[in-house]
């Protein structure tokens, strides 16, 4: 399954130099993971759900942080 999600960053996602923060990138990825899980039927709110996925570690390398604007 290929999952796509559009995110529009808000001003607090950026540093005073106009680069997106690592925290904002992690938040975007976490929210996309949750939305993907929900779309695939693995919602944590499903009453009969007996399976779950758990994110246990981050290994992220950022070559260039996106800029504001």
FENKACOR-V105278 format. One record per backbone hydrogen bond with DSSP energy under -0.5 kcal/mol. CO is the residue of the C=O (numbers start at 1). NH is the residue of the N-H. E is the energy in kcal/mol with one decimal. If there is no record, write none. Layout:
BEGIN
CO | NH | E
CO | NH | E
END
This chain:
BEGIN
1 | 3 | -0.5
7 | 9 | -0.7
10 | 13 | -2.5
11 | 14 | -1.6
13 | 21 | -2.6
15 | 18 | -1.8
18 | 68 | -2.9
19 | 15 | -3.0
21 | 25 | -1.9
22 | 26 | -2.5
23 | 27 | -2.3
24 | 28 | -2.4
25 | 29 | -2.4
26 | 30 | -2.7
27 | 31 | -2.5
28 | 32 | -2.2
29 | 33 | -2.3
30 | 34 | -2.2
31 | 35 | -2.3
32 | 36 | -2.5
33 | 37 | -2.3
34 | 38 | -2.4
35 | 39 | -2.5
36 | 40 | -1.9
37 | 42 | -2.7
38 | 41 | -1.4
43 | 46 | -1.4
46 | 49 | -1.1
54 | 56 | -0.7
61 | 63 | -0.6
66 | 20 | -2.6
END
